[in-house]
Amino acid sequence: MKKWLGVSVLLIMLSGCGSSSEKTNKETDKEVTANTASVIDKDSDKVVMNGHEFEYDTLSGATVVSSRKDAVEMDPEEKAEKMFWTVQPPQGLIAGEYYYDEKEFNDGFIATADLVLSGNDIVHMELDEIAPDDYYSKDWAGEGKRRSGYADFQASKDRTSKTLVTWVNGVTFLEWQALKKNGLDINYDTIFGASNSARDAFIPLLKDMSKEVNTPSGEYYIGYAEKPKDGITSRLELVFEGDKIVKVKYDEIFADNKDEIKDESLQKYVRQSKYDSMTYNKDTKDAFRKISDDVSKQILDKQNLKIDTSSYDKEYQDSLSALFKDIQPAIDEYMKSDKKSTASERKLYSEKAKENDYFKDKIVMTRLDSKYDKETENYWINLEVENKSDKEYAFSTNKFYLYVHNKDNAYDTLTDEDVRDITLKPGEKTTLELNINPVYTTDTDVSLVYDGTENVYLRVEVPQVSE
């Protein structure tokens, strides 16, 4: 499902001038200041997002383990207590220059990034991932992961009983790092158990965007999220090109904790949104999506917020009335502004590549041959590993894993249990045999990944089990 309804999709948008906190001259009873809220606690050295402190095992220090052999069953209630992720947007008014970009990876998956900057500050970032339209599971085809319920699907699998993290944990940890450091071209850490799309798509995407934000985007973002009412947050997002509204999204987002959702019949949609949730839309026959799309269409057609909501349920009339009242002064101020970009003066924080990035392009791995034994469920892979640097490179076989898509529409990591430590001298080559199991005939999208020492991350193409 498309994230926005709009008349055009550009990679980037128009600029906000001034500091990260911008006042709006409200003609109503109060004044609202933009960009005072953040999903992170900037004053804490801990990973704190929306008031919750997270403790993560980053992949840089972890040994990869087999999700099949090491998966454990866990009581669902106990697991629910231990697992936590947040999907809440920053409350209040967010306004600034808007940038959007996306990156296709892994045969059709699309990583997306929405970014809002005010002056020299990153005031909002939201990452998502969309499955291909031809995805073999029709339920997830064309759908995003962030608020759709995909994380709940992951949490229901035995693999996450060990990692206790979901895809959402992985991308929000990237967001936390970028917001905390106020930079995009930084040395990101990734979470053990939720690192593949981060490594393959989101980190390269954000590093590309670090260059884009120095050029005016031509688009401006104004978004408002009300304080939660009965465990539901109403949110309206608008994107402008000059004086024209080109993108709109109205949504209602369920709380991160089900006990905060007053209506017990809605608690099963915790950490999802009415627009994006697959189960909510199945259960309600897309009732909210139809309202949201109508709101977007009317705003785009009228180019203002004076739309007809009389056919909507009263709860949505009230929700929209509050949002329109709170966001209109920001629109008025933007329309009166000179709309000049400060992108050319922008200098976000950046970090030099770590010293261990020296090996990044100097370690080469090539598959020589491979064989799959259906009866034993063993997959043998022979590799040639070459050190093209002028320094010694030490690595271990416990940093290799076979990444497979299983019959339950989830991913598994499979390893060789024979751990060997190897050191290559400058210019030296060696052959390495990996014996990985169990690999099933029903596994698809098979690839060999090395996420190893000295920040070397490589994917090696291998034949599919069926080949």
C-alpha positions in Angstrom: 0.0 0.0 0.0 1.4 3.4 -1.0 2.6 5.4 2.0 1.4 8.8 0.6 -1.4 9.9 -1.7 -0.1 12.6 -3.9 0.1 14.1 -7.4 3.8 13.5 -7.8 6.6 11.6 -6.3 9.9 13.4 -6.2 13.0 12.2 -4.5 13.4 15.4 -2.6 11.5 18.6 -1.3 11.6 22.4 -0.4 13.3 23.9 2.5 12.7 25.4 5.8 14.7 28.4 6.9 15.8 29.2 10.4 16.5 27.1 13.4 15.2 23.7 14.4 12.5 25.3 16.6 10.2 27.5 14.6 7.3 29.4 16.1 3.9 29.6 14.4 1.8 32.7 14.8 -1.5 31.1 15.8 -4.6 33.1 15.4 -6.4 30.7 17.8 -6.0 30.4 21.5 -2.4 29.2 21.7 1.0 29.3 20.0 2.6 26.2 18.7 6.4 25.9 18.3 7.6 23.4 15.7 10.2 20.7 16.2 10.3 20.8 20.0 9.5 17.1 20.3 11.7 14.2 19.4 11.3 10.5 19.5 14.7 10.2 21.1 16.1 11.5 24.4 19.0 13.6 23.2 20.3 14.2 26.7 20.7 10.5 27.6 23.7 8.3 26.7 21.3 5.3 26.6 19.3 4.3 23.6 16.0 5.9 24.7 13.1 6.2 22.2 9.6 7.4 23.1 10.5 7.0 26.8 11.6 3.4 26.5 15.3 2.4 27.1 16.6 -0.3 24.8 19.6 -2.5 25.3 20.9 -4.0 22.1 23.5 -6.6 21.1 25.1 -4.9 18.2 26.4 -7.2 15.4 29.9 -5.8 15.5 30.5 -7.7 18.7 28.3 -10.8 18.2 28.9 -14.3 16.9 26.3 -15.4 14.3 24.2 -18.3 15.5 21.9 -20.7 13.7 18.3 -19.6 14.2 17.1 -23.2 13.6 19.4 -25.0 16.0 19.4 -22.3 18.6 15.8 -21.3 18.4 13.9 -21.8 21.6 10.2 -22.0 22.4 9.1 -19.4 24.8 5.8 -18.8 26.5 4.0 -16.1 24.4 3.2 -13.9 27.4 6.8 -14.1 28.7 8.1 -13.3 25.2 5.7 -10.3 24.9 7.1 -9.0 28.1 10.7 -9.2 26.9 10.2 -7.9 23.4 9.4 -4.2 22.7 9.5 -1.9 19.7 8.1 1.6 19.2 6.1 3.0 16.2 5.1 6.3 17.7 5.8 9.5 15.7 7.1 12.7 17.4 4.1 14.5 19.0 3.2 18.0 18.1 4.3 20.0 15.1 7.2 19.0 12.8 8.1 21.4 10.0 11.0 21.7 7.6 12.6 20.8 4.3 11.6 17.4 3.1 13.7 14.8 1.5 12.6 11.4 0.3 14.6 8.6 -1.3 14.4 4.9 -1.8 16.7 2.0 -2.7 15.7 -1.3 -4.3 17.5 -4.4 -2.9 17.1 -8.2 -2.7 15.1 -8.7 -5.9 12.5 -6.1 -5.5 12.3 -5.0 -1.8 12.3 -1.2 -1.5 13.9 0.6 1.4 12.4 4.1 1.9 13.5 7.1 3.9 11.5 10.2 4.8 13.7 12.9 6.2 12.8 16.4 7.5 15.5 19.1 8.2 15.1 22.5 9.7 18.1 24.6 9.1 21.0 22.5 10.1 19.1 20.0 12.2 17.5 16.6 11.4 14.1 17.0 13.1 12.5 13.8 11.8 13.3 10.6 10.1 11.2 7.6 9.3 12.4 4.5 7.5 10.2 1.8 6.0 10.5 -1.3 3.7 8.0 -2.3 1.1 7.7 -5.9 -0.2 7.6 -6.4 -4.1 4.2 -6.3 -5.7 4.8 -9.8 -7.0 5.9 -11.1 -3.5 4.8 -14.7 -3.3 2.8 -14.0 -0.1 -0.1 -11.9 -1.3 -0.8 -10.7 2.2 2.5 -8.8 2.3 2.9 -7.9 -1.4 3.3 -4.1 -1.8 2.9 -3.6 1.9 5.2 -1.7 4.3 6.7 -3.2 7.5 6.8 -0.4 10.0 3.1 -0.3 11.2 1.5 -3.1 9.2 1.9 -5.8 11.8 4.9 -7.4 10.1 6.9 -7.0 13.4 4.2 -8.9 15.2 4.5 -11.7 12.6 8.2 -11.8 13.2 7.7 -11.8 17.0 5.5 -14.9 16.7 8.4 -17.0 15.3 10.8 -19.1 17.4 13.8 -17.3 15.9 13.0 -14.1 17.7 12.8 -16.0 21.0 16.6 -15.8 20.9 17.2 -12.4 19.4 14.2 -10.7 21.0 14.2 -8.1 18.2 12.2 -7.3 15.1 12.8 -5.4 11.9 11.3 -2.3 13.5 14.0 -2.5 16.2 16.7 -2.6 13.5 15.5 0.5 11.6 14.6 2.6 14.7 18.1 2.0 16.0 19.5 3.5 12.8 17.2 6.4 13.2 18.3 6.9 16.8 21.9 7.0 15.8 21.3 9.6 13.0 19.1 11.8 15.2 21.5 11.5 18.2 24.5 12.5 16.1 22.6 14.8 13.8 24.2 13.2 10.8 23.7 10.7 8.0 27.2 9.9 6.9 28.2 8.2 10.1 29.5 4.8 11.3 26.3 3.0 12.0 26.0 0.0 14.3 23.4 -2.7 13.5 21.5 -5.0 15.8 22.2 -8.7 16.1 19.1 -10.4 14.6 17.9 -7.4 12.6 20.9 -6.3 10.4 20.4 -7.6 6.9 18.2 -4.9 5.4 20.2 -2.3 7.4 23.4 -3.4 5.8 22.1 -4.1 2.4 19.9 -1.1 1.9 19.3 1.5 4.7 22.9 2.4 5.5 23.9 2.9 1.9 20.6 4.8 1.3 21.2 7.2 4.2 24.8 7.8 3.2 23.6 8.7 -0.3 21.1 11.1 1.2 23.9 12.8 3.2 24.9 14.3 -0.2 21.3 15.1 -1.3 20.5 17.3 1.7 23.1 19.8 0.6 20.9 20.6 -2.5 17.5 22.3 -2.2 14.8 19.6 -2.4 11.9 21.7 -3.6 9.6 20.3 -1.0 8.5 21.3 2.5 6.9 19.1 5.2 4.4 20.1 7.8 3.1 17.3 10.1 1.2 17.2 13.3 0.6 14.3 15.7 -2.0 14.9 18.5 -1.4 13.7 22.1 -2.8 10.1 22.3 -6.5 9.8 23.2 -7.6 6.5 24.6 -4.3 5.0 23.3 -4.6 6.3 19.7 -2.6 9.1 18.1 -4.1 11.1 15.2 -1.6 12.3 12.7 -1.7 14.5 9.5 1.2 14.9 7.2 1.4 17.4 4.3 4.1 18.0 1.7 4.3 21.1 -0.4 6.0 22.1 -3.6 6.1 25.8 -3.4 2.5 26.8 -2.7 1.0 23.5 -3.8 0.2 20.6 -1.6 1.4 17.5 -3.4 1.3 14.7 -0.7 -1.1 14.0 2.1 -1.4 11.2 4.7 -4.0 11.0 7.5 -3.5 8.2 10.0 -4.3 7.0 13.5 -1.6 5.0 15.3 -2.2 2.5 18.1 -0.1 2.8 21.3 3.1 0.9 21.9 1.5 -0.7 25.0 -1.9 -2.5 24.6 -3.0 -1.5 28.1 -3.0 2.1 27.0 -5.6 1.3 24.3 -9.0 1.9 26.1 -11.1 -0.2 23.8 -10.1 -3.8 24.5 -11.4 -4.9 21.1 -8.6 -2.7 19.5 -5.8 -3.9 21.8 -4.8 -6.6 19.3 -3.6 -3.9 16.9 -1.0 -2.5 19.3 1.9 -0.9 17.6 0.1 -0.8 14.2 -1.8 2.0 12.4 -5.3 2.1 11.1 -4.0 2.9 7.6 -1.1 0.4 7.4 -2.3 -2.5 9.5 -3.2 -5.6 7.5 -5.3 -7.2 10.1 -7.2 -4.0 11.1 -8.0 -3.4 7.4 -9.2 -6.9 6.9 -11.3 -6.8 10.0 -12.9 -3.4 9.0 -13.0 -3.9 5.3 -10.6 -1.0 4.7 -13.1 1.5 6.3 -10.4 3.8 7.6 -8.3 3.6 4.5 -11.3 4.8 2.5 -11.8 7.8 4.8 -8.0 8.6 4.8 -7.8 8.4 1.0 -10.9 10.6 0.7 -9.3 13.2 3.0 -6.2 13.1 0.9 -8.1 13.5 -2.4 -10.2 16.4 -1.1 -7.1 18.3 0.3 -5.2 17.7 -3.0 -8.2 18.9 -5.0 -9.1 21.9 -2.9 -5.5 22.8 -1.9 -6.7 23.6 1.6 -8.1 22.0 4.7 -11.7 23.2 4.1 -13.0 19.7 3.2 -16.4 18.0 3.8 -16.2 15.5 6.6 -19.9 15.1 7.2 -20.0 11.5 5.9 -17.4 10.3 8.4 -18.0 8.9 11.8 -18.0 11.5 14.6 -14.7 10.2 16.0 -13.0 11.0 12.7 -14.7 14.4 12.3 -13.4 15.3 15.8 -10.0 14.0 15.1 -9.6 15.9 11.8 -11.1 19.1 13.3 -8.4 19.0 16.0 -5.6 18.3 13.5 -6.8 21.0 11.1 -6.9 23.6 14.0 -3.4 22.8 15.2 -1.7 22.5 11.8 -3.3 25.5 10.0 -1.2 28.2 11.6 2.0 26.4 10.4 0.5 26.3 6.9 -0.3 30.0 7.0 3.2 30.9 8.2 4.8 28.7 5.5 2.6 30.3 2.7 3.8 33.8 3.8 7.5 32.8 3.9 10.0 33.4 1.2 10.5 29.6 0.8 14.2 29.9 0.4 16.3 26.9 1.1 19.3 26.8 3.4 20.6 23.5 2.0 23.7 25.1 0.5 24.8 26.2 4.0 23.9 22.9 5.7 26.7 21.0 7.4 25.5 17.9 9.2 27.7 15.9 11.4 29.8 13.3 9.6 32.3 10.7 10.7 35.4 9.5 8.9 35.4 5.9 8.1 36.8 3.9 10.9 40.4 2.6 10.5 39.1 -0.9 10.2 37.2 0.1 7.0 40.6 -0.2 5.4 39.8 -3.8 4.6 36.3 -3.1 3.2 37.1 -3.5 -0.5 40.3 -5.5 -0.1 38.9 -8.8 1.0 37.4 -10.8 -1.9 35.4 -14.0 -1.6 34.5 -16.1 -4.6 32.4 -19.3 -4.7 34.3 -22.1 -6.3 31.6 -24.8 -6.1 28.7 -25.9 -3.9 26.6 -29.0 -3.4 23.3 -29.7 -1.7 22.4 -33.1 -0.2 18.6 -33.5 0.1 18.8 -36.5 2.4 21.2 -35.1 5.0 20.0 -31.5 4.5 23.6 -30.3 4.2 24.7 -27.5 1.9 28.5 -27.5 1.2 30.1 -24.3 -0.2 33.7 -24.0 -1.2 35.1 -20.5 -1.2 38.2 -18.8 -2.2 39.1 -15.9 0.1 41.8 -13.4 -1.0 43.4 -10.7 1.0 44.3 -7.9 -1.4 45.6 -5.6 1.3 49.1 -5.0 2.5 48.1 -6.0 6.1 47.2 -9.3 7.7 43.5 -10.1 7.9 42.2 -12.4 10.6 38.7 -13.9 10.5 36.6 -16.7 11.7 34.0 -19.0 10.1 31.5 -18.1 12.8 30.9 -14.9 10.9 29.4 -16.7 7.9 25.8 -17.6 7.6 23.4 -18.8 5.0 20.4 -16.5 4.9 17.2 -18.3 3.7 13.5 -17.5 3.3 11.6 -20.4 4.9 8.1 -21.9 4.2 6.6 -19.8 7.0 7.4 -16.6 5.2 10.2 -15.7 7.6 14.0 -15.6 7.4 16.5 -18.0 9.0 20.2 -17.7 9.5 22.1 -21.0 9.3 25.7 -21.6 10.2 28.7 -24.0 10.0 29.2 -25.3 13.6 32.9 -26.2 12.9 34.4 -22.9 14.0 37.9 -22.1 12.5 40.1 -19.1 12.9 42.1 -18.1 9.9 44.7 -15.4 9.2 45.7 -14.3 5.7 49.0 -12.6 5.0 49.0 -9.6 2.6 48.2 -10.9 -0.9 47.5 -14.4 0.3 44.6 -16.6 -0.8 43.0 -19.6 0.8 40.2 -22.1 0.1 37.5 -22.6 2.7 34.8 -25.2 2.9 31.6 -24.4 4.8 29.2 -27.2 5.8 25.8 -25.7 6.7 22.7 -27.4 7.9 19.9 -28.0 8.2 18.8 -26.5 4.8 15.4 -27.6 3.6 14.1 -28.1 0.1 11.4 -25.5 0.8 14.0 -22.8 1.5 14.1 -19.9 -1.1 16.1 -16.7 -1.6 19.3 -18.5 -0.4 22.4 -16.3 -0.1 25.7 -16.6 1.8 26.6 -13.6 4.0 29.8 -12.8 5.7 29.5 -10.1 8.4 32.9 -10.2 9.8 35.8 -8.6 11.5 37.2 -5.2 10.5 33.8 -4.1 9.2 33.9 -6.4 6.1 30.3 -7.2 4.9 29.9 -9.4 1.8 27.2 -11.4 0.1 28.2 -14.3 -2.1 25.8 -15.7 -4.7 25.1 -19.4 -4.3 22.7 -21.7 -6.2 19.2 -22.1 -4.8 18.3 -25.4 -3.2 16.0 -26.3 -6.1 18.7 -25.7 -8.7 
